[in-house]
Amino acid sequence: MKHQYKITKNKAFFPKNSGTIPGKPLFVLVLLLMLLLGKGPVSAQNTQENTAESVLNRISELLSASEYNEALGLFDTIDQQERDSTRLKLLRASVLSSAGKYAEARAVAESVSKAEPDNTDALFVLAAIESVQGRDRQQQAVLERIIKIDPNNHEALIALGNLNLKSRSLRAAASSFHRVLSNNPVNPDALLGLARTFRINRELDDAEILFNRVIDLYPDLAEARTERARFYRGKGLFREALSDLDEAKRISPDDYWISIDRGNILLDLNRRPEALEEFCRAVDINPGEFLAYVYTSGLKDDLGDHDGAERDYAILAGIKPDYYFALEGLGLHKMRKENWAEARSAFMEAYKQAPQENLYGLLAAINWMRAENITSPRAYLAQVLGKVKRETLEWYMIRLYYDLTARSYAGENDMVFRLDQEKDQNMKARMTFYMAMYYDIRGNSSLANKYFLLVNGMERRAIPEWRLNEWIVNDRNLKLF
């Protein structure tokens, strides 16, 4: 089969091949580095317990379980002469990198590279370290060194192609993938890389041809299914995307990102309970990864599992403290349960993480007033007010609360007038909510309830305060007559 591509003038041939996958991506499990270096694990039945090979077998088991520190400790049990070999040094550097000990890993790999400048394995380890640290320019430089030494190095060319894809250098990416395919027309990583390039460049017919081709060649390659599913999703073909992800899930049932993608497609199809089940499955697969909790917390909220949502917001905030939306959700749920002091802490931390969100500071102060007394957050509100642009509606509202801490109510009528004049409906709904809270704190339930109902009638569901306002309206059984 001959195919003319549009990004470059190159042509590539794709003969049908039912064999096994001929190539591997550059950055794979560190265990594969052993195979790359020419000596993989051997059966323990054929070795003595204390030989290097048996120790490496045990290390490989620990790596499979992500027990990196334990694996590192076993290197000290290997004979010094074997430990000083290039193969073992680079394996140790790779494990150090996987354990997050990048400086140590870099030092080991650089020492090998300095002693053996043409050792592409050492450069691969360095490229992997640059990759996990997000140093794209440095990674590209190392990959180009590898290609200069070995112009047909498929792994380096594919990695460089993917790096160019990331930076949207599409011609350069296509060129790298074509160089691989000119020598190996059925390399799945190069085919998928080129298909992604076409998808990003909106050459959708060419992209679909290649995605289909990879699946035809490698029907049990889960990555090909997930990539075609993303392609289908981009075209709005959600059922076709779900079918591919169902198959990918069958092939690789413990893949976290397949579960995330499948959950998103179920959301696209408005099958929210099933989507929640899939995102919960992702949590079970990798409870330390934050993204699934973003979905589970929001979906549990939407589906009425408020306690479950609160738990997931708390976990999410613990895993990723700078994700202030989790702190926002946690704070709102603490308010729902009238845990004022805990809500104050959540919003204070959210404001610390996102100082541009002035209303987090106001929410922290409101909960402070509830937890202690009206005068308590005066100094805190003064700091918040000092960071808000003067003469804005936010500034006037925060000043109203600041005056409240001194038992002064002079700004009420002015604030009501400004609310009436506000044209931005989201801002108007938010400020109306804070007006309701203001009257509630003052003990004027009648006026507070009036404003809570006004917010409810505005139907501004995208604002953070909407859910809290909705809970209050339902809890108080407020109705418009």
C-alpha positions as CSV (number, residue, x, y, z in Angstrom):
1,M,0.0,0.0,0.0
2,K,1.4,3.4,-1.0
3,H,0.3,6.6,0.7
4,Q,1.1,10.2,-0.2
5,Y,1.4,12.4,2.9
6,K,0.6,16.1,2.9
7,I,2.9,17.3,5.6
8,T,6.1,16.2,3.8
9,K,6.7,15.0,0.3
10,N,7.9,11.7,1.6
11,K,6.2,8.4,0.7
12,A,5.9,5.4,3.0
13,F,4.9,1.8,2.4
14,F,2.9,-0.2,4.9
15,P,2.9,-3.9,4.1
16,K,0.6,-6.0,6.1
17,N,2.3,-7.7,9.0
18,S,0.8,-9.9,11.6
19,G,4.0,-10.3,13.7
20,T,4.8,-9.0,17.1
21,I,5.5,-5.3,17.7
22,P,9.0,-4.7,16.4
23,G,9.9,-1.6,18.4
24,K,9.5,-0.1,21.9
25,P,9.1,3.6,22.9
26,L,12.1,5.4,24.3
27,F,10.9,5.9,27.9
28,V,9.6,2.6,29.1
29,L,9.9,0.8,32.4
30,V,13.4,0.8,33.7
31,L,13.5,-2.9,33.6
32,L,13.7,-2.7,29.8
33,L,17.0,-0.9,30.1
34,M,18.5,-4.2,31.2
35,L,17.4,-5.8,28.0
36,L,18.7,-2.8,26.0
37,L,22.1,-3.2,27.7
38,G,22.2,-6.8,26.6
39,K,21.6,-8.9,29.7
40,G,18.0,-9.4,30.8
41,P,16.7,-11.2,33.8
42,V,17.1,-15.0,33.9
43,S,15.3,-17.7,35.7
44,A,16.2,-18.0,39.3
45,Q,16.3,-21.8,38.8
46,N,19.4,-21.4,36.8
47,T,21.3,-19.1,39.1
48,Q,22.7,-19.1,42.6
49,E,20.9,-16.9,45.1
50,N,23.7,-14.4,45.5
51,T,24.7,-14.0,41.8
52,A,24.2,-10.6,40.1
53,E,21.6,-12.2,37.8
54,S,19.4,-13.4,40.8
55,V,19.7,-10.0,42.4
56,L,18.6,-8.3,39.1
57,N,15.6,-10.6,39.0
58,R,14.6,-9.4,42.4
59,I,15.2,-5.8,41.4
60,S,13.0,-6.3,38.4
61,E,10.2,-7.6,40.6
62,L,10.5,-4.5,42.9
63,L,10.5,-2.2,39.9
64,S,7.3,-3.8,38.7
65,A,5.8,-3.0,42.1
66,S,7.2,0.6,42.0
67,E,9.3,-0.2,45.1
68,Y,12.2,1.9,43.9
69,N,14.0,2.5,47.2
70,E,14.0,-1.2,48.0
71,A,15.4,-1.9,44.5
72,L,18.2,0.6,45.0
73,G,19.2,-1.0,48.3
74,L,19.8,-4.3,46.5
75,F,22.5,-2.8,44.2
76,D,24.8,-2.8,47.3
77,T,24.5,-6.6,47.5
78,I,26.0,-7.1,44.0
79,D,29.7,-7.8,43.6
80,Q,31.7,-4.6,43.3
81,Q,33.3,-5.4,40.0
82,E,29.9,-6.2,38.4
83,R,28.4,-3.1,40.1
84,D,31.0,-0.9,38.5
85,S,30.1,-2.2,35.0
86,T,28.5,0.3,32.6
87,R,25.4,-1.8,32.4
88,L,24.8,-1.8,36.2
89,K,25.6,1.9,36.5
90,L,23.1,2.9,33.9
91,L,20.4,0.6,35.4
92,R,21.0,2.2,38.8
93,A,20.8,5.6,37.3
94,S,17.5,4.7,35.7
95,V,16.1,3.4,39.0
96,L,17.3,6.6,40.8
97,S,15.4,8.7,38.2
98,S,12.3,6.6,38.7
99,A,12.6,7.2,42.5
100,G,12.8,10.9,41.9
101,K,16.4,11.2,42.8
102,Y,17.3,13.1,39.7
103,A,20.5,14.8,40.8
104,E,22.0,11.4,41.7
105,A,20.7,9.8,38.5
106,R,22.2,12.6,36.4
107,A,25.6,12.3,38.1
108,V,25.8,8.6,37.4
109,A,24.7,8.8,33.8
110,E,26.9,11.8,33.1
111,S,29.9,10.0,34.5
112,V,29.3,7.1,32.1
113,S,28.7,9.5,29.2
114,K,31.9,11.4,30.0
115,A,33.9,8.2,30.0
116,E,32.1,6.8,26.9
117,P,31.0,9.7,24.8
118,D,29.4,7.5,22.1
119,N,27.4,5.4,24.6
120,T,23.9,6.1,23.4
121,D,22.4,4.1,26.4
122,A,23.9,6.6,28.8
123,L,22.4,9.4,26.7
124,F,19.0,7.7,26.7
125,V,19.1,7.8,30.5
126,L,20.0,11.5,30.5
127,A,17.2,12.2,28.0
128,A,14.7,10.4,30.2
129,I,15.8,12.4,33.2
130,E,15.4,15.6,31.2
131,S,11.9,14.4,30.1
132,V,10.6,13.7,33.6
133,Q,11.9,17.1,34.8
134,G,10.1,18.8,32.0
135,R,13.3,20.2,30.5
136,D,12.3,19.9,26.8
137,R,15.2,21.9,25.3
138,Q,17.8,19.9,27.1
139,Q,16.0,16.7,26.2
140,Q,16.0,17.6,22.6
141,A,19.7,18.4,22.7
142,V,20.5,15.0,24.1
143,L,18.3,13.2,21.6
144,E,20.0,15.1,18.8
145,R,23.4,13.9,20.1
146,I,22.1,10.3,20.0
147,I,21.0,10.7,16.4
148,K,24.3,12.3,15.4
149,I,26.0,9.2,16.8
150,D,23.4,6.8,15.4
151,P,21.4,8.4,12.6
152,N,19.0,5.5,12.3
153,N,18.3,5.2,16.0
154,H,14.6,4.5,16.0
155,E,13.9,5.2,19.7
156,A,15.6,8.6,19.6
157,L,13.9,9.6,16.4
158,I,10.5,8.6,17.8
159,A,11.2,10.5,21.0
160,L,12.3,13.5,19.1
161,G,9.2,13.3,16.9
162,N,7.0,13.2,20.0
163,L,8.8,16.1,21.5
164,N,8.3,18.1,18.3
165,L,4.6,17.2,18.4
166,K,4.5,18.6,21.9
167,S,5.8,21.9,20.7
168,R,3.6,21.8,17.6
169,S,6.6,21.6,15.2
170,L,4.6,19.4,12.9
171,R,7.0,19.3,9.9
172,A,9.9,18.3,12.1
173,A,7.8,15.7,13.9
174,A,6.6,14.2,10.6
175,S,10.2,14.1,9.3
176,S,11.4,12.1,12.4
177,F,8.6,9.6,12.0
178,H,9.2,9.2,8.3
179,R,12.9,8.5,8.9
180,V,11.9,5.6,11.1
181,L,9.3,4.3,8.7
182,S,11.7,4.4,5.8
183,N,13.7,1.7,7.5
184,N,10.8,0.0,9.3
185,P,7.5,0.6,7.7
186,V,5.5,-1.1,10.4
187,N,7.0,0.5,13.5
188,P,3.9,1.1,15.6
189,D,5.3,4.1,17.6
190,A,6.3,5.9,14.4
191,L,2.9,5.1,12.7
192,L,1.0,6.4,15.8
193,G,3.3,9.4,16.0
194,L,2.6,10.3,12.4
195,A,-1.1,9.7,12.8
196,R,-1.1,12.1,15.8
197,T,0.7,14.6,13.6
198,F,-2.0,14.4,11.0
199,R,-4.7,14.7,13.6
200,I,-3.2,17.8,15.1
201,N,-2.7,19.3,11.6
202,R,-6.4,18.5,10.8
203,E,-5.5,16.1,8.1
204,L,-8.2,13.8,9.4
205,D,-8.5,11.4,6.5
206,D,-4.8,10.6,6.6
207,A,-4.9,10.3,10.4
208,E,-7.8,7.8,10.2
209,I,-6.0,5.7,7.6
210,L,-3.0,5.4,9.9
211,F,-4.9,4.7,13.1
212,N,-6.8,2.0,11.3
213,R,-3.6,0.6,9.8
214,V,-1.9,0.3,13.2
215,I,-4.9,-1.5,14.7
216,D,-5.0,-3.8,11.7
217,L,-1.3,-4.5,12.2
218,Y,-1.4,-4.7,16.0
219,P,-4.9,-5.5,17.1
220,D,-3.8,-6.1,20.7
221,L,-2.0,-2.8,21.0
222,A,-4.1,-0.8,23.6
223,E,-2.4,2.5,22.8
224,A,-3.6,2.4,19.2
225,R,-7.2,1.9,20.4
226,T,-6.9,4.9,22.9
227,E,-5.4,7.1,20.2
228,R,-8.1,6.3,17.7
229,A,-10.7,6.8,20.4
230,R,-9.3,10.4,21.0
231,F,-9.5,10.9,17.2
232,Y,-13.1,9.8,17.2
233,R,-13.9,11.9,20.1
234,G,-12.5,15.0,18.3
235,K,-14.9,14.2,15.5
236,G,-17.9,13.8,17.9
237,L,-18.1,10.1,17.2
238,F,-18.5,9.2,20.9
239,R,-20.0,5.7,20.5
240,E,-17.1,4.7,18.2
241,A,-14.7,6.1,20.7
242,L,-16.3,4.2,23.5
243,S,-16.1,1.0,21.5
244,D,-12.3,1.5,21.0
245,L,-11.9,2.2,24.7
246,D,-13.8,-0.8,25.7
247,E,-11.4,-2.9,23.7
248,A,-8.4,-1.0,25.1
249,K,-9.7,-1.7,28.6
250,R,-10.0,-5.4,27.8
251,I,-6.4,-5.5,26.5
252,S,-5.0,-3.4,29.4
253,P,-7.4,-3.5,32.3
254,D,-5.1,-1.8,34.8
255,D,-4.3,1.3,32.6
256,Y,-5.2,4.4,34.5
257,W,-5.4,6.7,31.5
258,I,-7.7,4.3,29.6
259,S,-10.0,4.6,32.5
260,I,-9.8,8.4,32.5
261,D,-10.5,8.5,28.7
262,R,-13.4,6.1,29.0
263,G,-14.9,8.1,31.9
264,N,-14.7,11.3,29.7
265,I,-16.5,9.6,26.8
266,L,-19.3,8.4,29.2
267,L,-19.6,12.0,30.3
268,D,-19.9,13.1,26.6
269,L,-22.7,10.5,26.3
270,N,-24.4,11.9,29.5
271,R,-24.0,8.6,31.2
272,R,-22.8,10.2,34.5
273,P,-23.3,7.2,36.9
274,E,-21.3,5.0,34.6
275,A,-18.7,7.7,34.2
276,L,-18.4,8.0,38.0
277,E,-17.9,4.3,38.3
278,E,-15.1,4.4,35.7
279,F,-13.4,7.3,37.4
280,C,-13.6,5.5,40.8
281,R,-12.0,2.5,39.0
282,A,-9.2,4.8,38.0
283,V,-8.8,5.8,41.7
284,D,-8.5,2.1,42.6
285,I,-5.9,1.6,39.9
286,N,-3.7,4.6,41.0
287,P,-5.0,6.2,44.3
288,G,-2.0,8.6,44.3
289,E,-2.8,10.3,41.0
290,F,-4.9,13.4,41.4
291,L,-6.8,13.7,38.1
292,A,-9.5,11.0,38.8
293,Y,-10.4,12.8,42.0
294,V,-11.2,15.9,40.1
295,Y,-13.9,14.0,38.3
296,T,-15.1,11.8,41.2
297,S,-15.6,14.8,43.6
298,G,-17.6,16.8,41.1
299,L,-19.7,13.9,39.9
300,K,-20.5,12.8,43.5
301,D,-21.6,16.4,44.2
302,D,-23.8,16.4,41.1
303,L,-25.3,13.0,41.9
304,G,-26.0,13.9,45.6
305,D,-23.2,12.0,47.4
306,H,-22.1,15.0,49.3
307,D,-20.1,13.2,51.9
308,G,-18.3,11.2,49.2
309,A,-17.5,14.5,47.4
310,E,-16.2,16.0,50.5
311,R,-13.8,13.1,51.1
312,D,-12.6,13.2,47.5
313,Y,-12.0,17.0,47.7
314,A,-10.0,16.4,50.9
315,I,-7.9,13.7,49.2
316,L,-7.4,15.8,46.1
317,A,-6.3,18.8,48.2
318,G,-3.8,16.6,50.0
319,I,-2.3,15.2,46.8
320,K,-2.2,18.5,44.9
321,P,-2.4,21.5,47.3
322,D,-1.9,24.0,44.5
323,Y,-5.2,22.8,42.9
324,Y,-7.2,25.4,44.7
325,F,-10.5,24.3,43.3
326,A,-10.3,21.3,45.6
327,L,-9.9,23.6,48.6
328,E,-12.9,25.5,47.3
329,G,-15.0,22.4,47.1
330,L,-13.8,21.2,50.5
331,G,-14.6,24.6,52.0
332,L,-18.1,24.7,50.6
333,H,-18.8,21.2,52.0
334,K,-17.5,22.2,55.4
335,M,-19.9,25.2,55.3
336,R,-22.7,22.8,54.4
337,K,-22.0,20.9,57.6
338,E,-21.5,24.1,59.5
339,N,-17.9,23.2,60.3
340,W,-17.0,26.8,60.3
341,A,-13.4,26.7,61.5
342,E,-12.5,23.9,59.1
343,A,-14.2,25.9,56.3
344,R,-12.2,29.0,57.2
345,S,-9.0,27.0,57.0
346,A,-9.9,25.6,53.6
347,F,-10.7,29.0,52.2
348,M,-7.6,30.7,53.7
349,E,-5.5,28.0,52.0
350,A,-7.4,28.5,48.8
351,Y,-6.8,32.2,48.9
352,K,-3.1,31.6,49.7
353,Q,-2.8,29.4,46.6
354,A,-4.9,31.8,44.4
355,P,-4.5,35.3,45.8
356,Q,-6.2,36.7,42.7
357,E,-9.5,35.1,43.9
358,N,-10.5,37.8,46.3
359,L,-13.8,36.1,47.3
360,Y,-11.9,33.2,48.8
361,G,-10.6,35.7,51.3
362,L,-14.2,36.9,51.9
363,L,-15.4,33.4,52.4
364,A,-12.6,32.7,54.9
365,A,-13.7,35.8,56.8
366,I,-17.4,34.8,56.7
367,N,-16.5,31.4,58.3
368,W,-14.3,33.1,60.8
369,M,-17.3,35.2,61.9
370,R,-19.3,32.1,62.2
371,A,-16.6,30.2,64.1
372,E,-15.9,33.0,66.6
373,N,-17.5,36.4,66.4
374,I,-18.2,39.2,63.9
375,T,-15.1,41.2,64.9
376,S,-12.5,38.4,64.7
377,P,-11.4,38.7,61.0
378,R,-11.1,42.5,61.0
379,A,-7.3,42.5,60.5
380,Y,-7.5,39.7,57.9
381,L,-10.2,41.5,55.9
382,A,-8.0,44.6,56.0
383,Q,-5.3,42.6,54.2
384,V,-7.7,41.2,51.7
385,L,-9.3,44.6,51.0
386,G,-5.8,46.1,50.4
387,K,-5.2,43.7,47.5
388,V,-8.5,44.3,45.7
389,K,-8.9,46.9,42.9
390,R,-10.6,49.9,44.4
391,E,-14.1,51.0,43.2
392,T,-15.0,47.5,42.0
393,L,-18.1,45.7,43.2
394,E,-15.9,43.1,45.0
395,W,-14.1,46.0,46.8
396,Y,-17.3,47.5,48.0
397,M,-18.6,44.1,49.2
398,I,-15.5,43.3,51.1
399,R,-15.4,46.8,52.6
400,L,-19.0,46.2,53.7
401,Y,-17.9,43.1,55.6
402,Y,-14.9,45.0,56.9
403,D,-17.2,47.7,58.3
404,L,-19.3,45.0,59.8
405,T,-16.4,43.8,61.9
406,A,-16.6,47.3,63.5
407,R,-20.4,47.0,63.9
408,S,-20.9,49.7,61.2
409,Y,-23.7,49.2,58.7
410,A,-23.4,52.5,56.8
411,G,-22.7,50.9,53.5
412,E,-25.7,48.7,53.2
413,N,-28.0,50.9,51.1
414,D,-25.1,51.9,48.7
415,M,-24.3,48.2,48.2
416,V,-27.9,47.4,47.4
417,F,-27.9,50.2,44.8
418,R,-24.7,49.0,43.2
419,L,-26.0,45.4,43.0
420,D,-29.1,46.7,41.2
421,Q,-26.9,48.5,38.7
422,E,-24.5,45.6,38.0
423,K,-24.7,44.3,34.4
424,D,-22.5,41.3,34.6
425,Q,-25.0,38.6,35.6
426,N,-22.4,36.2,37.1
427,M,-20.9,39.0,39.3
428,K,-24.4,40.1,40.2
429,A,-25.4,36.6,41.3
430,R,-22.2,36.2,43.3
431,M,-22.6,39.6,45.1
432,T,-26.2,38.9,45.8
433,F,-25.2,35.7,47.6
434,Y,-22.7,37.6,49.7
435,M,-25.4,40.2,50.5
436,A,-27.6,37.3,51.7
437,M,-24.8,36.0,53.8
438,Y,-24.2,39.5,55.2
439,Y,-27.8,39.8,56.4
440,D,-27.7,36.2,57.7
441,I,-24.7,37.0,59.9
442,R,-26.4,40.1,61.2
443,G,-29.4,38.0,62.2
444,N,-31.8,39.4,59.7
445,S,-33.1,36.1,58.4
446,S,-36.0,37.6,56.4
447,L,-33.8,39.7,54.2
448,A,-31.2,37.0,54.0
449,N,-33.7,34.5,52.7
450,K,-35.0,37.0,50.2
451,Y,-31.5,37.4,48.7
452,F,-30.9,33.6,48.8
453,L,-34.0,33.2,46.7
454,L,-32.9,36.0,44.4
455,V,-29.7,34.1,43.7
456,N,-31.6,30.9,43.2
457,G,-33.8,32.6,40.6
458,M,-30.8,33.8,38.6
459,E,-29.8,30.2,37.6
460,R,-26.1,31.0,37.4
461,R,-25.0,27.5,38.0
462,A,-21.4,28.0,37.0
463,I,-20.5,30.3,39.9
464,P,-18.8,28.7,43.0
465,E,-21.5,30.1,45.3
466,W,-24.4,28.5,43.5
467,R,-24.2,25.1,45.1
468,L,-23.9,26.5,48.6
469,N,-26.8,28.8,47.9
470,E,-28.8,25.8,46.6
471,W,-28.1,23.9,49.8
472,I,-29.2,26.8,52.0
473,V,-32.5,27.2,50.0
474,N,-33.3,23.5,50.2
475,D,-32.3,23.2,53.9
476,R,-34.5,26.2,54.8
477,N,-37.3,25.0,52.5
478,L,-37.4,28.5,50.9
479,K,-39.9,29.0,48.2
480,L,-41.1,31.9,46.0
481,F,-44.7,32.7,46.5
